[in-house]
Amino acid sequence: MEKWFSLNWFGYEVFRSYEWVYPYFLYLLPFIPILFWLRNALHRKHKQRLVITYNPVRGARDWQTLLRFVQPVCVGIGIALILIALARPQVISERTDQYSEGIDIMLLLDISDSMMEKDLSPNRLEAAKLVARQFIRGRLQDRIGLIVFAGEAVSLCPLTTDYELLYGFLDEISPAMVPTAGTAIGSALAVAVNRMRETPGESKVAILISDGDNTSGNLGPATSAQLANAFGVKVYTISVGKQKKSMRTDSAAVSNALVDETELKNIAGLGNGKYFRASDNSALEGVFKQIDQLEKVKSRDVVSRDVTDFYRIYLYWAVLFLLIAIGTKSTFMANILED
């Protein structure tokens, strides 16, 4: 910040930047020269009477004439600066801080053998991993966890805001993580509910990505969905893959990769969520965008105002000019002006 004695405080742009707390004091500024004009007019009238009576010697030097204006000018400027200080100039800067309550989101990803089908590029599992990564990147302050399942469910990553950790787990996902064959949708959803049932967040969401019906596990999907609803966990289900029977030949066997929507629709209905269909990469990406819009983070903007007062600057200047005016009246300068 400039020193108080800097002339920059009197710049046009500086005055334009001010907010005035008591602007009506500024309306008095035009009256200052009017008052001094009236004073000088009365002084001249009185002086003319003295000239007629005493006929004093004329011809005072010009510089003495100019010096006689120092005192009234300094007084006038001092009063003007006092009025400016009383108007209380301020600079107000506003800052908006956004506070948000994150959502607890658990991603449930099917990694059974059928997820290696190539009707999505490069395959269903890799396409789901890629879009899940994009979804995580678009979230703000949400706690996100990761569960993978095939014939059984494994909690791969607890709820966390460390998204880099999540990316690392996503990159490592492969069908080899769960060697047990099958699709345990009910078990995976039960694990997700168990992870989120005691979390403090108001919004809890489970996003289940699979391409088939429940073929294994000790708990049925319908029961798990009802359990999720009871604990306030909203369930979104996404079926990935084309809705037709495709055959894939492994070295060991032929796998039936029929996408079954009935089970996933039922889970979404019981879980107070929504079912989505993704038959290709772009559709899968669109599904996650829809979920992103549906599960918006509740945020509030807090506006804070920083107020800086500058009236002291003009008060200091006013004192300076008034001291000059007093000095011209009570020192040797007064003797010069009276000669």
Residue pairs with C-beta under 8 A, 6 or more apart in sequence:
2 8
2 9
4 312
4 313
4 316
4 317
5 316
5 317
8 14
9 310
9 313
9 314
9 317
15 89
17 91
18 89
18 90
18 91
18 310
19 89
19 90
19 91
19 92
20 26
20 87
20 88
20 89
20 90
21 87
21 88
21 90
22 86
22 87
22 88
23 87
24 87
25 83
25 84
25 86
25 87
26 83
26 84
26 87
28 83
29 80
29 83
29 84
32 76
32 79
32 80
32 83
33 76
36 72
36 76
39 72
40 72
50 56
64 336
64 337
64 339
67 328
67 333
67 336
67 337
68 337
70 324
70 325
70 328
70 333
71 325
71 328
71 329
71 337
72 325
74 321
74 322
74 324
74 325
74 328
75 321
75 322
75 325
77 318
77 321
78 318
78 319
78 321
78 322
78 325
79 318
81 314
81 315
81 317
81 318
81 321
82 314
82 315
82 318
84 311
84 314
85 311
85 312
85 314
85 315
85 318
86 311
87 311
88 309
88 311
89 309
89 310
89 311
89 314
90 307
90 308
90 309
90 310
91 307
91 308
91 310
92 305
92 306
92 307
92 308
93 305
93 306
93 308
94 303
94 304
94 305
94 306
95 303
95 304
95 305
95 306
96 301
96 302
96 303
96 304
97 301
97 302
97 303
97 304
98 299
98 300
98 301
98 302
99 299
99 300
99 301
99 302
100 140
100 141
100 297
100 298
100 299
100 300
101 141
101 201
101 202
101 203
101 297
101 298
101 299
102 139
102 140
102 141
102 142
102 143
102 161
102 201
102 297
103 139
103 142
103 143
103 201
103 203
103 204
103 205
103 295
103 297
104 142
104 143
104 145
104 159
104 196
104 199
104 201
104 203
104 204
104 205
105 139
105 142
105 143
105 144
105 145
105 204
105 205
105 206
105 207
105 295
106 144
106 145
106 146
106 147
106 159
106 192
106 195
106 196
106 204
106 205
106 206
106 207
107 132
107 144
107 145
107 146
107 147
107 207
107 209
108 147
108 148
108 149
108 153
108 188
108 189
108 192
108 206
108 207
108 208
108 209
108 210
109 125
109 128
109 129
109 132
109 146
109 147
109 148
109 149
109 173
109 209
110 125
110 148
110 149
110 150
110 183
110 185
110 208
110 209
110 210
110 211
110 212
111 125
111 148
111 149
111 150
111 173
111 174
111 175
111 177
111 178
112 149
112 150
112 151
112 175
112 178
112 181
112 182
112 183
112 211
112 212
113 150
113 175
113 181
113 250
113 255
114 124
114 183
114 211
114 212
114 241
114 248
114 255
114 256
114 257
115 123
115 124
115 125
115 128
115 175
115 211
115 240
116 123
116 124
116 125
116 175
116 248
117 123
117 124
117 211
117 241
117 246
117 248
117 257
119 241
119 242
119 246
119 279
119 280
120 126
120 127
120 240
120 241
120 278
120 280
120 281
120 284
121 127
121 281
124 211
124 240
124 241
125 173
125 174
125 175
127 240
127 281
127 284
128 209
128 240
128 284
129 170
129 171
129 173
131 281
131 284
131 285
131 287
131 288
132 170
132 209
132 288
133 167
133 170
134 285
134 288
135 288
135 291
135 292
136 144
136 163
136 166
136 167
137 163
138 292
139 163
139 292
139 297
140 297
140 299
141 161
141 297
142 161
142 297
143 159
143 160
143 161
143 199
143 201
144 159
144 160
144 161
144 163
144 166
145 155
145 157
145 158
145 159
145 160
145 192
145 195
145 196
146 155
146 156
146 157
146 166
146 169
146 170
147 153
147 154
147 155
147 156
147 188
147 191
147 192
147 195
148 154
148 156
148 173
148 177
148 178
149 178
149 183
149 184
149 185
149 187
149 188
150 175
150 178
150 179
150 180
150 181
150 182
150 183
150 184
151 178
151 179
151 180
151 181
151 182
151 183
151 184
151 216
151 217
152 178
152 180
152 182
152 184
152 187
152 216
152 217
153 178
153 184
153 187
153 188
153 190
153 191
153 217
154 177
154 178
155 191
155 195
156 169
156 173
156 177
157 165
157 166
157 169
158 195
159 195
159 196
159 199
160 166
180 216
181 216
182 215
182 216
182 217
183 210
183 212
183 213
183 214
183 215
183 216
184 214
184 215
184 216
184 217
185 208
185 210
185 213
185 214
185 217
185 221
185 224
185 263
185 264
185 267
186 214
186 217
186 218
186 219
186 220
186 221
186 222
186 223
186 224
187 216
187 217
187 218
187 219
187 224
188 208
188 217
189 206
189 208
189 221
189 224
189 225
189 227
189 228
189 235
189 267
189 271
190 219
190 224
190 227
192 206
192 228
192 233
193 206
193 224
193 227
193 228
193 231
193 233
196 204
196 206
196 231
196 233
197 231
197 233
202 298
203 234
203 295
203 298
204 231
204 232
204 233
204 234
205 233
205 234
205 235
205 236
205 273
205 291
205 295
206 228
206 233
206 234
206 235
206 236
206 271
206 273
207 236
207 238
207 291
208 235
208 236
208 237
208 238
208 264
208 267
209 238
209 240
210 237
210 238
210 239
210 240
210 264
211 239
211 240
211 241
211 257
211 259
212 257
212 258
212 259
212 260
212 263
213 260
213 262
213 263
214 220
214 221
214 263
221 263
221 266
221 267
222 266
222 267
222 270
224 267
225 235
225 266
225 267
225 268
225 269
225 270
225 271
226 270
228 234
228 235
228 270
228 271
229 235
229 270
229 271
229 272
233 271
234 271
234 272
234 273
235 267
235 268
235 270
235 271
235 272
235 273
236 268
236 273
236 274
236 275
236 276
236 291
236 294
237 264
237 265
237 267
237 268
237 271
237 273
237 274
237 275
237 276
238 264
238 275
238 276
238 277
238 278
238 284
238 287
239 259
239 260
239 261
239 264
239 275
239 276
239 277
239 278
240 259
240 278
240 279
240 284
241 257
241 259
241 279
242 259
242 279
242 280
243 259
243 261
243 277
243 279
244 258
244 259
245 256
245 257
245 258
246 257
246 258
247 254
247 255
247 256
247 257
248 254
248 255
248 257
261 275
261 277
264 275
265 275
267 275
268 274
268 275
269 275
274 294
276 287
276 290
276 291
277 283
277 287
278 284
278 286
278 287
327 333
328 334
328 337
